[in-house]
Amino acid sequence: WTMITDYCDMYKNTIRGKYDRKLQRYMANLPGGDSSSMSGGAHVRSIMNEFLVDYLDGNITAEMADEDIDRAIRMHEGDSLPGFPSPDTFEYLALPHLQKISIPAVECVHNVSQALDGLSQRMSAAVFRRFPKLMEISLEMTQNIIQEQKEVTRIIVEQQVACYCGYLFTNDPNYLTDHGSMEQMLEGQTPKTPAPVVEIPKEPGFAEKSLQQAKDGSRAAMQSANQLWSGNNNAPAARKQMGYSGPFVKEIRKRLDSYLSITVRNVRDSVPRAIGFYLVRAVTDKLQFELLNTLNEKDKISELLGEPPHIMEERRSLSALLEVLVRASA
């Protein structure tokens, strides 16, 4: 019981990063072992810190062109007024990027479980090295507990990520302050023009007036003829080239980047919390109870603490050989 208690306490203290003298004593007796090989908590924390770290640098919509945003707005415009995009537009543009979070979340659960599994292997080899059968049973039970809690944690993490992808909402004060209204976009779109200089025109003479009237009449006749000739051909092309203004598309892009960065920040906070609670803490809490409850049998204890069968057979053969040698020497 002392070794099982030491194994559970050392496993828990190593994950928490607490100094344990028992671990140092076991590692000193283990050939080629040092305390750095038992750093389990630091490894788990580094895995959680690296979760979605690639999505923090740069804007997620950098690969998205303005034409794609304009096309999405037109696709989901429907019966709404121009200039007021529907929520379907935002969901259509944000959902492909939000779905990229699900795979790294499941990989984070898998990496943490692998780190716990590797720590249990090293820890059991250090504590139960004198009893191979007990080491095998303890390691197998620890791996079963880790696998069970891994499946539970994976389901919870997938549900959390699905919640972030399926329901788009935020009360972040920075987002509401910067993108809560279109006033900033309108302020940036309206240029400041200088005041025009008023000039007093000179009074033209009779000849100049008649010449100017003739020029205006000929110009108006030419323009009306050109409009009648090319109006039907250029109207569809003009309607086809009409699009949303650049500041409007730019504002949609800024809102997408801001919302996606907020979602990544929230996922990096909630997913490691779920992994730490439902996987790491659950394994450390269940380990000692499951080991003591399963191994608390008289026949099983004698079997686990006894010598392996091959060593017993080798001992019998060596004893018989010794008896033969003693008789021969006598």
C-alpha positions as CSV (number, residue, x, y, z in Angstrom):
1,W,0.0,0.0,0.0
2,T,2.9,2.4,0.7
3,M,4.2,2.1,-2.9
4,I,0.7,2.6,-4.4
5,T,0.2,5.7,-2.2
6,D,3.6,7.0,-3.1
7,Y,2.9,6.4,-6.8
8,C,-0.4,8.3,-6.6
9,D,1.0,11.2,-4.5
10,M,4.1,11.5,-6.7
11,Y,1.9,11.5,-9.9
12,K,-0.3,14.3,-8.5
13,N,2.6,16.4,-7.2
14,T,4.5,16.1,-10.5
15,I,1.5,17.4,-12.5
16,R,1.0,20.2,-10.0
17,G,4.7,21.1,-10.1
18,K,5.2,20.5,-6.4
19,Y,8.6,19.3,-5.0
20,D,8.5,15.7,-3.8
21,R,11.3,14.1,-1.9
22,K,10.0,10.6,-2.6
23,L,10.3,11.3,-6.3
24,Q,13.9,12.3,-5.9
25,R,14.6,9.2,-3.8
26,Y,13.1,6.9,-6.4
27,M,14.8,8.6,-9.3
28,A,18.2,8.4,-7.5
29,N,17.8,4.6,-7.3
30,L,16.7,4.4,-11.0
31,P,19.7,3.9,-13.4
32,G,19.9,6.8,-15.8
33,G,17.1,8.8,-14.3
34,D,16.9,12.4,-13.3
35,S,14.2,14.8,-12.1
36,S,13.9,16.5,-15.5
37,S,12.5,13.3,-17.0
38,M,9.5,13.5,-14.6
39,S,8.4,17.1,-15.5
40,G,4.8,16.3,-16.3
41,G,3.0,19.6,-15.3
42,A,5.4,21.8,-17.3
43,H,4.8,19.6,-20.4
44,V,1.0,19.8,-20.0
45,R,1.1,23.5,-19.5
46,S,3.3,24.0,-22.6
47,I,0.7,22.1,-24.7
48,M,-2.1,24.3,-23.4
49,N,-0.1,27.5,-24.0
50,E,0.6,26.4,-27.6
51,F,-3.1,25.8,-28.3
52,L,-4.3,28.1,-31.2
53,V,-1.1,30.2,-30.9
54,D,-0.9,30.3,-34.7
55,Y,-4.2,32.2,-35.0
56,L,-3.0,35.0,-32.8
57,D,-0.5,36.5,-35.3
58,G,-2.1,38.4,-38.1
59,N,-5.7,38.8,-39.3
60,I,-7.6,35.6,-40.1
61,T,-9.3,37.2,-43.2
62,A,-6.0,38.3,-44.8
63,E,-6.6,35.7,-47.6
64,M,-10.1,36.9,-48.2
65,A,-10.4,39.4,-51.1
66,D,-12.8,42.4,-51.1
67,E,-14.6,40.8,-54.1
68,D,-15.4,37.7,-51.9
69,I,-17.0,39.9,-49.2
70,D,-18.9,41.9,-51.8
71,R,-20.2,38.7,-53.4
72,A,-21.3,37.3,-50.0
73,I,-23.2,40.5,-49.2
74,R,-25.0,40.3,-52.5
75,M,-25.7,36.6,-52.2
76,H,-27.4,37.0,-48.8
77,E,-28.9,40.5,-49.4
78,G,-32.4,39.1,-50.0
79,D,-35.3,41.6,-49.4
80,S,-33.2,43.8,-47.0
81,L,-32.4,47.4,-47.9
82,P,-29.1,48.1,-49.5
83,G,-26.5,49.0,-47.0
84,F,-27.9,46.8,-44.3
85,P,-26.4,43.3,-44.6
86,S,-28.2,40.4,-43.1
87,P,-26.8,38.2,-40.3
88,D,-26.5,35.4,-42.8
89,T,-23.7,37.3,-44.5
90,F,-21.7,37.5,-41.4
91,E,-22.3,33.8,-40.6
92,Y,-21.4,32.8,-44.2
93,L,-18.1,34.6,-44.0
94,A,-17.1,33.7,-40.4
95,L,-18.2,30.1,-40.2
96,P,-15.4,28.6,-42.4
97,H,-12.8,30.2,-40.2
98,L,-14.5,29.2,-36.9
99,Q,-14.7,25.5,-38.0
100,K,-10.9,25.4,-38.2
101,I,-10.8,25.5,-34.4
102,S,-12.4,22.1,-33.9
103,I,-9.4,20.0,-35.1
104,P,-6.8,21.8,-32.9
105,A,-9.1,21.4,-29.9
106,V,-9.3,17.6,-30.3
107,E,-5.6,17.4,-30.9
108,C,-5.0,19.3,-27.7
109,V,-7.0,16.7,-25.7
110,H,-5.0,13.9,-27.4
111,N,-1.6,15.6,-26.7
112,V,-2.5,16.1,-23.0
113,S,-3.6,12.5,-22.6
114,Q,-0.4,11.3,-24.3
115,A,1.7,13.5,-21.8
116,L,-0.2,11.9,-18.9
117,D,0.3,8.4,-20.3
118,G,4.0,9.0,-20.7
119,L,4.4,10.3,-17.2
120,S,2.6,7.3,-15.8
121,Q,4.9,4.9,-17.6
122,R,8.0,6.7,-16.3
123,M,6.5,6.9,-12.8
124,S,5.5,3.3,-12.5
125,A,8.9,2.1,-13.8
126,A,10.6,4.2,-11.0
127,V,8.3,3.1,-8.2
128,F,7.4,-0.5,-9.0
129,R,10.7,-1.6,-10.5
130,R,11.0,-4.4,-7.9
131,F,7.6,-5.9,-8.7
132,P,7.1,-6.1,-12.5
133,K,3.6,-7.7,-12.2
134,L,2.4,-4.9,-9.9
135,M,3.9,-2.3,-12.3
136,E,2.1,-3.9,-15.3
137,I,-1.3,-3.9,-13.5
138,S,-0.9,-0.4,-12.1
139,L,0.1,1.0,-15.5
140,E,-2.7,-0.7,-17.3
141,M,-5.3,0.7,-14.8
142,T,-3.8,4.2,-15.1
143,Q,-4.0,4.1,-18.9
144,N,-7.6,2.9,-18.8
145,I,-8.5,5.8,-16.5
146,I,-6.8,8.2,-18.8
147,Q,-8.5,6.8,-21.9
148,E,-11.9,6.9,-20.2
149,Q,-11.5,10.6,-19.1
150,K,-10.1,11.4,-22.5
151,E,-13.3,10.4,-24.2
152,V,-15.4,12.3,-21.8
153,T,-13.2,15.4,-22.2
154,R,-13.2,15.1,-26.0
155,I,-17.0,15.2,-26.1
156,I,-17.2,18.2,-23.8
157,V,-14.6,20.1,-25.9
158,E,-16.3,19.3,-29.1
159,Q,-19.6,20.6,-27.7
160,Q,-17.9,23.8,-26.5
161,V,-16.4,24.4,-30.0
162,A,-19.8,23.7,-31.6
163,C,-21.3,26.3,-29.3
164,Y,-18.9,28.9,-30.5
165,C,-19.5,28.0,-34.1
166,G,-23.3,27.6,-34.0
167,Y,-24.2,30.7,-32.0
168,L,-22.6,34.0,-33.0
169,F,-22.9,36.6,-30.2
170,T,-20.5,38.8,-28.2
171,N,-20.8,41.4,-25.5
172,D,-17.1,42.4,-25.7
173,P,-16.8,46.1,-24.9
174,N,-14.0,46.7,-27.4
175,Y,-16.1,45.2,-30.2
176,L,-19.2,47.2,-29.2
177,T,-17.1,50.4,-29.0
178,D,-15.2,50.1,-32.2
179,H,-17.8,48.3,-34.4
180,G,-21.2,49.0,-32.8
181,S,-22.2,51.7,-35.3
182,M,-21.3,52.8,-38.8
183,E,-20.5,56.4,-37.6
184,Q,-16.7,55.8,-37.8
185,M,-17.0,54.4,-41.3
186,L,-19.0,57.4,-42.4
187,E,-16.5,59.8,-40.8
188,G,-13.7,58.2,-42.6
189,Q,-15.5,58.1,-45.9
190,T,-16.5,61.8,-46.0
191,P,-13.5,63.9,-47.2
192,K,-12.9,67.4,-46.0
193,T,-13.0,69.8,-49.0
194,P,-11.6,73.3,-48.9
195,A,-13.9,76.2,-49.3
196,P,-14.2,77.3,-52.9
197,V,-12.9,80.7,-54.0
198,V,-15.7,82.9,-55.2
199,E,-14.8,84.9,-58.4
200,I,-16.9,87.7,-59.7
201,P,-17.6,87.0,-63.5
202,K,-17.3,89.7,-66.0
203,E,-20.3,90.8,-68.1
204,P,-20.0,89.4,-71.6
205,G,-20.9,91.4,-74.8
206,F,-23.6,90.7,-77.4
207,A,-21.3,88.8,-79.8
208,E,-19.8,86.6,-77.0
209,K,-23.4,85.7,-75.8
210,S,-24.5,84.6,-79.2
211,L,-21.4,82.5,-79.8
212,Q,-21.7,80.8,-76.4
213,Q,-25.3,80.0,-77.0
214,A,-24.5,78.3,-80.4
215,K,-21.7,76.2,-78.7
216,D,-24.1,75.1,-75.9
217,G,-26.8,74.1,-78.3
218,S,-24.4,72.0,-80.5
219,R,-22.9,70.3,-77.4
220,A,-26.3,69.4,-76.0
221,A,-27.5,68.0,-79.3
222,M,-24.3,65.8,-79.5
223,Q,-24.7,64.5,-76.0
224,S,-28.4,63.6,-76.5
225,A,-27.5,61.7,-79.7
226,N,-24.7,59.7,-77.9
227,Q,-27.0,58.8,-75.0
228,L,-29.7,57.5,-77.4
229,W,-27.2,55.5,-79.3
230,S,-25.3,53.8,-76.5
231,G,-27.7,54.0,-73.6
232,N,-29.2,50.5,-74.0
233,N,-25.8,48.9,-74.4
234,N,-24.0,50.5,-71.4
235,A,-26.9,50.3,-68.9
236,P,-26.6,46.6,-68.1
237,A,-22.8,46.9,-67.8
238,A,-23.1,49.8,-65.5
239,R,-25.5,48.0,-63.3
240,K,-23.2,45.0,-63.3
241,Q,-20.2,47.0,-62.2
242,M,-22.0,48.7,-59.4
243,G,-20.9,47.4,-56.0
244,Y,-20.7,48.2,-52.4
245,S,-18.4,51.0,-51.4
246,G,-14.8,50.3,-50.3
247,P,-15.3,51.7,-46.7
248,F,-18.4,49.5,-46.3
249,V,-16.5,46.3,-47.3
250,K,-13.5,47.3,-45.2
251,E,-15.8,47.7,-42.1
252,I,-17.2,44.2,-42.7
253,R,-13.7,42.9,-42.8
254,K,-12.7,44.7,-39.6
255,R,-15.8,43.3,-37.8
256,L,-14.9,39.8,-39.0
257,D,-11.3,40.1,-37.8
258,S,-12.4,41.5,-34.4
259,Y,-15.1,38.8,-33.8
260,L,-12.8,36.0,-34.8
261,S,-10.0,37.2,-32.6
262,I,-12.5,37.4,-29.7
263,T,-13.7,33.9,-30.4
264,V,-10.1,32.5,-30.5
265,R,-9.3,34.2,-27.2
266,N,-12.4,32.7,-25.6
267,V,-11.7,29.2,-27.0
268,R,-8.0,29.4,-25.8
269,D,-9.4,30.2,-22.3
270,S,-12.3,27.7,-22.1
271,V,-10.8,24.6,-23.8
272,P,-7.7,24.3,-21.6
273,R,-9.9,24.9,-18.5
274,A,-12.2,21.9,-19.6
275,I,-9.1,19.7,-20.3
276,G,-7.6,20.6,-16.9
277,F,-10.8,19.9,-15.0
278,Y,-12.3,16.9,-16.8
279,L,-9.0,15.1,-17.8
280,V,-6.0,16.1,-15.6
281,R,-7.8,16.6,-12.3
282,A,-10.2,13.7,-12.8
283,V,-7.3,11.3,-13.5
284,T,-5.5,12.4,-10.3
285,D,-8.6,12.2,-8.2
286,K,-9.7,8.7,-9.4
287,L,-6.3,7.1,-9.6
288,Q,-5.7,6.2,-5.9
289,F,-9.2,5.1,-5.3
290,E,-9.4,2.8,-8.3
291,L,-6.0,1.2,-7.6
292,L,-6.7,0.5,-3.9
293,N,-10.2,-0.7,-4.6
294,T,-9.1,-3.1,-7.4
295,L,-5.9,-4.5,-5.7
296,N,-7.5,-5.0,-2.3
297,E,-7.7,-8.8,-2.6
298,K,-5.6,-11.3,-0.7
299,D,-5.0,-13.6,-3.5
300,K,-4.2,-10.8,-6.0
301,I,-1.7,-9.2,-3.6
302,S,0.3,-12.4,-3.2
303,E,0.3,-12.9,-6.9
304,L,1.4,-9.3,-7.7
305,L,4.1,-9.1,-5.0
306,G,5.5,-12.6,-5.6
307,E,8.2,-13.6,-8.0
308,P,7.4,-14.0,-11.7
309,P,7.0,-17.6,-12.9
310,H,10.1,-17.6,-15.1
311,I,12.2,-16.5,-12.1
312,M,10.7,-19.2,-9.9
313,E,11.5,-21.8,-12.5
314,E,15.0,-20.6,-12.8
315,R,15.4,-20.6,-9.1
316,R,14.3,-24.3,-8.9
317,S,16.7,-25.3,-11.7
318,L,19.6,-23.5,-10.0
319,S,18.8,-25.2,-6.6
320,A,18.7,-28.6,-8.3
321,L,22.0,-27.9,-10.0
322,L,23.5,-26.8,-6.7
323,E,22.4,-30.0,-5.0
324,V,23.9,-32.1,-7.8
325,L,27.2,-30.3,-7.5
326,V,27.3,-30.7,-3.8
327,R,26.7,-34.5,-4.1
328,A,29.4,-34.7,-6.8
329,S,32.0,-32.9,-4.7
330,A,31.2,-35.0,-1.7
